[in-house]
Amino acid sequence: MPVDRANTLGRMGTRRRLAFVVTHPIQYYAPIYRHLAAREDLEVRVFFTWHGGQAGQFDPGFQREIAWDIPLTDGYEHEVVANVARKPGSHHFWGIRNPGLFAQLLAWKPDAVHVTGYAYESHLRVLRSLTRVGIPVLFRGDSHLLDGRSGLRWWVTQRVLRQIYSWPAAFLYVGQANRAYYRACGVPDERLFHSPHSIEVGRFAEPHESLETTARDWRAELGLGERTKVLLFVGKFEAKKCPLELMAACTTWPAGDWRLLMVGDGDLGNRVRAQAEADPSRFRVLPFQNQSRMPVVYRLGDAFVLPSCRQETWGLAVNEALACGRPVLVSDRVGCAVDAVQVGVNGTVFPVGDWAALRRGWEALCVGPRISPDEIQRSARRFDIPVTADTLVSALDQILST
């Protein structure tokens, strides 16, 4: 729901100042910053605690240096905070150490600060420091309990998180699984605000016919005929996403005019490619594709699959596939499953590791009534950038008015 501008103006009619703390420019977050920066009732500045996207960085998941080919720092104010970590990076707690972060935030005089993730030394420290000086924090994370947590380790973790989560004024939960996680960690309902994970739906959805034509031509180059049914996996070839298990399951399916197309790279890349080369009647592999190419990549498939078995906090590739008008098959360990997947409308959810259930879902999509691409794309718009931006501003308005 759009926020009344009059309610979001600060004292003496000045615009409210919202700072963001995040490790680096992220393709899913940059559009939110731009959208908010364009509002007349806000001033926005982003503080990067790792790097500002000036050059490619090594991505452990893809096992290669990544430099996204779409603009990630245009349209909003930002600055990079000096990181003194011995091994800088967002893949470990001590990779983000910024002694000057708190001072730089205070110098900008924000009315509130949005912090993404606590599992870094600087982010954890600034959460506490901001609370002590009375600057409200909006916290964003996407953890869930779908992987199953129990025992002494989880008991200790809960106790620690209850303390950490007593600091922020608001929690922007991305979906129902994330909300349940916060509730299990003691966050009360009044500090929980829904602000879904989102993408630039329009960038993936349009121009639809032109993108479809490009995808058909690419399919032909790959030897995939118009009648060939293509199940598509896009992402990092890493254990948590189960690419090898998916391929092993597909080797048990009857041969026919279908293919599993694997797009990406990672530490399992050599094994994925070897399996595909050993059975070309079932598999094709494409290397890592950059962001500008992705609206075509998703259209190479007739359906998209994300079979992750653990630590799939949301699965934004699902949003992207839906925006391209493709139905999705998603395991029940994927964070977005309960929110984004509407069975019979835009896809199906199968129990993790139940490859027979995945096969039944895939066959239903191949032989059953075709799900309308228009209906699928409409479902994707529930997770568009303006939706997330408006819910974030609504949360900001509420915490600043109390």
N, C-alpha and C positions, 0 to 999 in steps of 0.2 A: 504494500500500500504506500503510495507516495506520501512524503511527509510535508505538512504545512510549512511553507517557508518561514512564516512569522514565528513559528515555534522553534525554528532551528537557528535563529539569529541570536548572537551573544549579547552581552551587556552593551548598552549604548548603540545597538543596531549593527555592531561589527559582525563579520562572518565568523563562524566557529572554526577553530583550527584543529584539524585532525591529523596527527602524525601516524605513520605506519612504520613498524620495525619488522623487517624481513631479511633473510639472508642475502638474496640476490634477485635480479629480475626473473620472474617466472611467467611463462606464457599464459597461464590461467589467471594470474592476479593483475598483471599490467593493465588489461582492459578495464578492470574495476577501478583502478586508480585514475585512469583517464576519464572514465564516466563520472566519477565523483568530482574530479578537478574541474569539470565543465559546469558544475552547479554554481549558481550565484550565491548560495547560502553557505558555502564551505570554502576553506583554504586547506589544501592537502599538500603534505610533503612526505616523501618516502625516504627512510634511512636504511641503506643497505649495509649489512654487517659482514658480508663476505666480499662481494665484488659488484661492480656496476654494469656488467655485461659488455665491457669494452672488447673483450677477446674471448675465444672459446675456452672452456674449462673441461678437464677430464671428468667424465661421468662414469662412476664405478659400475652402474647398472648396465649401461650400453658398452662399457669397456672401450671407450674411445672419447676423443675430445669433441665437445658439442658446442656449436655456435648457431643459435636459432636464426633463421633467415627472415624473420618478421620483426618489425620494430617493437622493442620492449620498454624503452625509456622515453618515448615521445609522449607529449601531451600532459605531463605532470611534473612538478618540482621534485627533485631528488638529490640526495648526496650520499657519498660513500663514507662510512666511518672506518677509520684505520683499524685493521685487524692484525693483532700481534701474535696470533697463534703460530706455533712452530710448524704445524701441518694444517694450513687453512683448508676448510671445507665443511660442507653441511652434513657430512656422513658420520660425524662423531662429535661428542659433547665439547671437547676442547678445541675443535676446529674453528669456533667462533668466539674470539676474545677481543673485546673492544673497550679498553679502559676509558675512552672518551665519549662513549655512547650517551651516558646519562647527562653529561654536561652539554652535549650538542642538542639533545632533546630539550633541555631546560632553556637553552639559549633561544630556541625557536618559539617558546612560550605556547605550547599546545594546550587546548582545552581538554583533550583526551588523546590517548595513545592506543593504537591497534597493534597488538603483538601477535605475530604468527609463530606458534610453536614455543615450547619451554625447554626443550632438550638440548640447549646450548648454554655455555657458561654465561655469555653476555645477556641473553634473553631472560634467563632465570634471575640474574642479578637485577636487571632493570625492572622486571615485574615487581620485585620487592621494593626497590628504591622509589618507583613511582607511587606505589601505595603509601609509603611512609610520608611523602610530601603532599599527598592528597590529590594527585592527578589520576582520574579514573582510567582504568585499562579495559579495553575490549579485547578479549582473548579469542584466538581462532586456532583450532586444531581439528583433527578428524579421526582420532583414535576410536576404536570400538572394542567390544567384547566377543565378537563372533568367532574368534579363534579359540575361545575357551581359556579362562584363567582361573586358577585355583591354587591352593596350597600356601605354604608359608611365604614364598616369594611374592605372590599376589597380595597377601595380607599386609606385608611390609610396604609394598608399593602403594596400596590404598592409603595407608597411614601417611606416607610422605605426600601423596597427591592431595589429600584432604587439606594439608597445611598450605601447599602451593596454591591450590584452587580457592583458598579463602581470600586471596589477594585481589584478583580481578573483580571489577564492578559488573562485568557482563561477559557471558560466554556465547559466542556465535556458533551454534551447532549446525553442522552441515546436513544432517539427516537423522532419522530415528535411531539408528545404531549408535551414532555419535552422542545423541542425547542420553541414551541409556547408560553409556559409559560415564558421562558427567554425573548423572544421578547416582551411580554406584560409587562415585568418588566424593559424594556428599554435597554436590552443588545444588542449591535449592531452586525450585521452579522459577521464582521471581528473578533469577539472574540468568535464565536461559532464554535465548532469542534465536529463532530459526533464521538462518542466512545460508541458503544452499550453495553447494559447490556449483559452479556454472562455467560456461564457455561462451564465446562469441558465436551464437547459433547462426547468425546471418552469414558469417564467413564460411561456414561449412554447408549451409543450405542453398546458397545462391551464388551464381546463376545455375539452377538445378539442371536444366537441359544441356547446357554447354558442358558442365562437369560430367554428366552422364555420357555424353558423346566421347569426351576425352578418355573416360574410363573404358568404354567399349573398345576403342582403338587400342588401348594398352593391353586389355585382355587378349585381343587378337594377336598382338605381338608376343604374348606369353604362351600362345597356343591354347588358350581357353576359349572354346567356342561359345556361341550365344546360348546354346542349350546346356552347357556345362554348369552345374551348380557349384558355387565356390563358397566354402566356409572360411572365414577370414580371421586370423589372429594377428593383432598389431601390438607391439610393445617390446619390453626388454625380455631377452631370452635368459631368464633367471629362475631359480628353483621355486620361488613363491608363486610364480604364475603358471607353473606346471606345463611348460611347452613340450617336454619330452613325454610326459604321461599322456598328454593330448594326442601326440603323434602315435604313441604305442596303441592307444585305444582305436585310432582310426585304421590301423593296420588290420584290425579284426573285422572291420566293416566290409560288406561285399563290394567287390570292385564294380565300377560303373562310371557313368558320365558325371563325376564329381571330383573336386580337388580340395585339399586343405592348403590354403595359401598362408605362409608364415612370413610376416614382415617385421624386421627389426634386427637386433644384434644383442650381444651380451656374453657373459662368461660361459653360457651353454651353446654359443653360436656354432662352434665347430661340430658339436654333436647333432645339432639341429640340421645343419647342412649335410652332414654325412648320412643321416637317416633319409633325408629327402633325395639325395643322389642314389641311394640304394633302392628307392621305390618311387620312381618318377610318375608312375600311374596314379599315385595318390597325392603326392606332395609337390609344391612349388615353394621356393624361398626368394624373397626380395630383401636387399640390404636396408639398413636404416634410411628412412625418408624424412626430410626436413619438413617444417611446419607448413610452408606454402604449398607443399604437394599433398598434404593429408586429405583435403576434401575430395581429391580424386582417388587416393588410396582406398578409402573406405568404400567407395563405389565399385571397386574391383570385386567385392564379395556380394553374395546374395544374403548373407547373414554374418554377424560378427560374434565371436566367442571369446569370453574371458573366464577361464576355468580355475582361477587362482584358489590356492588351498590355504593361504595365510597372509596376514599383513597387507591385505589389499584394502586400504582404509576407505577408498571410495571407488576409484576406477573411472577417471574422467574420459578414457577412451570410449566408454559406453555412451556418455553424453555426445561425443563427437560422431559416433556411428549413427545414433538416433537422429542427429541433426542432418545427416546425409540420407536419411530415409531408409536405413537398414535395420531390420529386426535384430535383436540381441539374444544370445544364450549366455547366461551368467550363473556362476556357482553361488550357493547361498552363503559363502564366506566373503563375498564382495560387498563392501560397505554400502554401495548404492542400490543393491538389489531390491530392498523393500521400498525404496523411495522412487527410483527411476523406472523400474521394470513393471509394466502392467501386462500381466499374462493375457494373451489373446489380442492385445492391442498393439504392443510394440516388441513382444518377445516372450521369453520364458525364463524361469529360474529352476536350476536342477541341484540336487544335493551334491555337495563337494565330493569328488572322487567317484560318483555314480555315473560311469561312462555309458552304461546302458540307457540311463535317463537322458543324458545328453544326446545320444543317438536318436532316441524317440522324438526329442524336441526338434532335432535337425530334420528328421524325416517328415515330421508334421509340417514344417515350413516348406519342404520341397514338394510334397504331394497334396497338401491341404490348400484351402482357399488362401490366396495371396493377401498378406496384410498390406493395407494401403500405405504407400510411402508418405502421402500427405498427412494421414493420421499419425504416423510415427513422428514426422517432423513437428506436428503440433504438440505432441507429448514432450518433445525436446525443449520447447519454449518455456516450460515450467522452470527450467534451469538456465535461463539466459542472464547475461550480465546485468541488465537493468533490474531484474528481480532481486539479485543478490545485493546490488548497490542500494536499492530502496529499503530492503529489510535492515541493512547495516545502519543506514541513516535513522531509521525508526528506533533502533536500539540506542544509538547515540543520543537521540532526542530524549528518550526516557531516562537515561542515566544522568544526563546533564540537567534535567528538570527536577530531580529529587534532591 
